[in-house]
C-alpha cells in the first residue's frame, strides 16, 4: 500500500490540478486524511526544501506543481504495491472490460480511460483493487511475461474508473516500457501547456 506521504502528495496535487486550489492548511489536511499533524509536516518538509511549496507555520501554498509531481514520482515505488500479477492472452481492452467492478485503472489504462485515447499502443494493464480474489477468478495465474498488475488500493483512492491524474502520472513515471515515455510526454502537454 502507498505510504501516507504519497497519499498526502496525491491529495494536494489532485486538489491543485482539478480544483485549482493552491492554498492548504496542515490542520485541514490532517482532518481530511485522518493523519497526524506531524505526518503532514514530515511529508511537506522535502517539498519545502526543494522549493515546490511555500510553507508557513499553519499553512502552505503550492508554488511549483511540476516539481511537486516529479518529487513524488521520484520517491514512488510502484513495484512494492503490486499484490498480484499474471499473464492474459487477451488484448488489453478485453482485459480492462473483464476486470471486476470497483477497480481503479492507472498508468496506460488510466490514461486511455481518462482521455478516451492512447498516445501509443500498450500491452500491460495496471489497476488498483481492494482485494485480488475476484481478479484471480477471472485471471488465474499463468506462466509467461506478466501483463496484468494489481496494486493495493488505499482508502483515499476515489471510486472512479481511472485514478486521479497525479497518480496516473507518477505510476507511468515508474514504468520501464519504452511507450511509458509517449504517455508521459502526452500527459505533460495536457497538464502543463
C-alpha positions as CSV (number, residue, x, y, z in Angstrom):
1,X,0.0,0.0,0.0
2,X,1.1,3.5,-0.7
3,X,2.9,5.4,2.1
4,X,1.0,8.1,4.0
5,X,3.2,10.8,2.5
6,X,2.3,9.6,-1.0
7,X,-1.4,9.9,-0.2
8,X,-0.8,13.4,1.1
9,X,1.0,14.3,-2.2
10,X,-1.8,12.8,-4.3
11,X,-4.4,14.7,-2.3
12,X,-2.7,18.1,-2.6
13,X,-1.8,17.6,-6.3
14,X,-5.3,16.4,-7.2
15,X,-6.9,19.4,-5.4
16,X,-4.4,21.7,-7.2
17,X,-4.9,20.2,-10.6
18,X,-8.7,19.6,-10.5
19,X,-9.9,22.4,-8.3
20,X,-7.2,25.0,-8.8
21,X,-6.6,25.0,-5.1
22,X,-3.1,26.1,-4.2
23,X,-3.6,27.1,-0.5
24,X,-3.8,24.4,2.1
25,X,-3.7,24.2,5.9
26,X,-1.9,21.3,7.6
27,X,-4.9,21.1,10.0
28,X,-7.4,20.7,7.2
29,X,-5.3,18.0,5.5
30,X,-4.9,16.2,8.9
31,X,-8.6,16.2,9.4
32,X,-9.4,15.2,5.8
33,X,-7.0,12.3,5.8
34,X,-7.1,11.4,9.5
35,X,-3.3,11.7,9.7
36,X,-1.4,13.3,12.5
37,X,-0.1,16.9,12.0
38,X,3.4,15.5,12.4
39,X,2.8,13.1,9.5
40,X,1.6,16.0,7.3
41,X,4.5,18.2,8.3
42,X,7.1,15.5,7.7
43,X,5.6,14.9,4.2
44,X,5.8,18.6,3.4
45,X,9.4,19.1,4.6
46,X,11.2,17.8,1.5
47,X,8.8,19.8,-0.7
48,X,9.7,22.9,1.1
49,X,13.4,22.1,0.9
50,X,13.2,21.9,-2.9
51,X,11.0,25.0,-3.3
52,X,7.9,23.1,-4.5
53,X,5.8,24.7,-1.7
54,X,6.0,27.8,0.4
55,X,5.4,26.7,4.0
56,X,4.1,28.9,6.8
57,X,3.6,27.7,10.4
58,X,0.0,26.6,9.8
59,X,-0.4,26.7,6.0
60,X,1.3,26.3,2.7
61,X,0.9,27.1,-0.9
62,X,1.9,25.0,-3.9
63,X,4.4,27.2,-5.8
64,X,5.6,24.6,-8.3
65,X,3.1,21.8,-9.3
66,X,5.5,20.1,-11.7
67,X,8.3,20.0,-9.1
68,X,5.9,18.5,-6.5
69,X,4.7,15.9,-9.0
70,X,8.3,15.0,-10.0
71,X,9.4,14.7,-6.4
72,X,6.6,12.3,-5.7
73,X,7.4,10.3,-8.9
74,X,11.0,10.0,-7.8
75,X,10.1,8.6,-4.3
76,X,7.3,6.3,-5.6
77,X,8.0,2.6,-5.7
78,X,5.2,1.2,-7.8
79,X,6.6,-2.4,-7.7
80,X,6.2,-2.5,-3.9
81,X,2.4,-2.0,-4.2
82,X,1.8,-4.9,-6.6
83,X,-0.2,-7.5,-4.8
84,X,-1.0,-9.8,-7.8
85,X,0.4,-10.2,-11.4
86,X,-0.4,-12.6,-14.1
87,X,-0.5,-13.1,-17.8
88,X,-3.5,-12.9,-20.0
89,X,-3.5,-13.6,-23.8
90,X,-6.4,-11.2,-24.3
91,X,-6.0,-7.8,-25.8
92,X,-5.7,-5.0,-23.2
93,X,-9.1,-3.6,-23.8
94,X,-10.7,-7.0,-23.3
95,X,-8.7,-7.4,-20.1
96,X,-9.9,-4.0,-19.0
97,X,-13.5,-4.8,-19.8
98,X,-13.4,-8.1,-17.8
99,X,-12.0,-6.6,-14.6
100,X,-14.3,-6.6,-11.6
101,X,-16.3,-3.6,-10.6
102,X,-14.5,-1.3,-8.2
103,X,-11.0,-1.5,-9.7
104,X,-9.4,1.8,-10.4
105,X,-7.2,1.8,-13.6
106,X,-3.9,3.6,-13.6
107,X,-0.9,4.0,-15.9
108,X,-1.7,3.2,-19.6
109,X,-5.3,2.1,-19.0
110,X,-6.0,5.0,-16.6
111,X,-4.7,7.5,-19.3
112,X,-6.9,5.8,-22.0
113,X,-10.0,5.9,-19.8
114,X,-9.4,9.4,-18.6
115,X,-8.8,10.9,-22.1
116,X,-10.6,8.3,-24.3
117,X,-7.4,7.8,-26.3
118,X,-3.9,6.5,-26.0
119,X,-0.8,8.1,-27.4
120,X,0.7,4.7,-28.1
121,X,-0.2,1.0,-28.2
122,X,0.4,-0.7,-24.9
123,X,0.3,-4.3,-23.6
124,X,0.1,-4.1,-19.8
125,X,-2.9,-3.3,-17.6
126,X,-2.3,-1.7,-14.1
127,X,-5.2,-1.3,-11.7
128,X,-5.8,-0.7,-8.0
129,X,-8.1,-3.1,-6.2
130,X,-9.2,-3.7,-2.6
131,X,-8.7,-7.5,-2.9
132,X,-7.5,-9.9,-5.5
133,X,-9.9,-12.8,-5.1
134,X,-12.3,-11.8,-7.9
135,X,-9.4,-10.8,-10.1
136,X,-7.8,-14.2,-9.6
137,X,-11.0,-15.9,-10.6
138,X,-11.2,-14.0,-13.8
139,X,-7.5,-14.0,-14.5
140,X,-5.8,-17.1,-12.9
141,X,-2.1,-17.3,-12.5
142,X,-0.5,-18.1,-15.8
143,X,3.1,-18.5,-16.9
144,X,4.8,-16.1,-19.3
145,X,5.6,-12.4,-19.2
146,X,3.2,-10.7,-16.9
147,X,0.9,-8.1,-18.4
148,X,-1.8,-7.6,-15.7
149,X,-0.7,-6.0,-12.5
150,X,-3.0,-5.4,-9.5
151,X,-1.9,-2.8,-6.9
152,X,-3.2,-2.4,-3.4
153,X,-5.9,0.3,-3.3
154,X,-5.8,2.7,-0.4
155,X,-8.8,4.0,1.5
156,X,-8.5,7.5,-0.1
157,X,-8.4,6.4,-3.7
158,X,-11.5,7.9,-5.4
159,X,-14.1,5.4,-6.6
160,X,-13.8,6.2,-10.3
161,X,-12.8,4.1,-13.3
162,X,-9.5,5.9,-13.6
163,X,-7.1,7.1,-10.9
164,X,-6.5,10.8,-10.4
165,X,-4.2,12.4,-12.9
166,X,-1.3,12.9,-10.5
167,X,-1.5,9.2,-9.6
168,X,-1.5,8.2,-13.3
169,X,1.5,10.4,-13.9
170,X,3.7,9.1,-11.1
171,X,2.7,5.5,-11.9
172,X,3.6,6.0,-15.6
173,X,6.9,7.6,-14.5
174,X,7.8,4.4,-12.6
175,X,7.3,2.1,-15.6
176,X,10.1,0.9,-17.7
177,X,8.4,0.1,-21.0
178,X,9.5,2.4,-23.9
179,X,6.0,3.6,-24.5
180,X,5.6,4.9,-21.0
181,X,7.6,7.9,-22.3
182,X,5.0,8.6,-25.0
183,X,2.2,8.5,-22.4
184,X,4.2,10.8,-20.0
185,X,5.0,13.3,-22.8
186,X,1.4,13.5,-23.8
187,X,0.2,13.8,-20.2
188,X,2.7,16.6,-19.6
189,X,1.4,18.5,-22.6
190,X,-2.1,18.2,-21.2
191,X,-1.1,19.2,-17.7
192,X,1.5,21.9,-18.2
193,X,0.7,23.7,-21.5
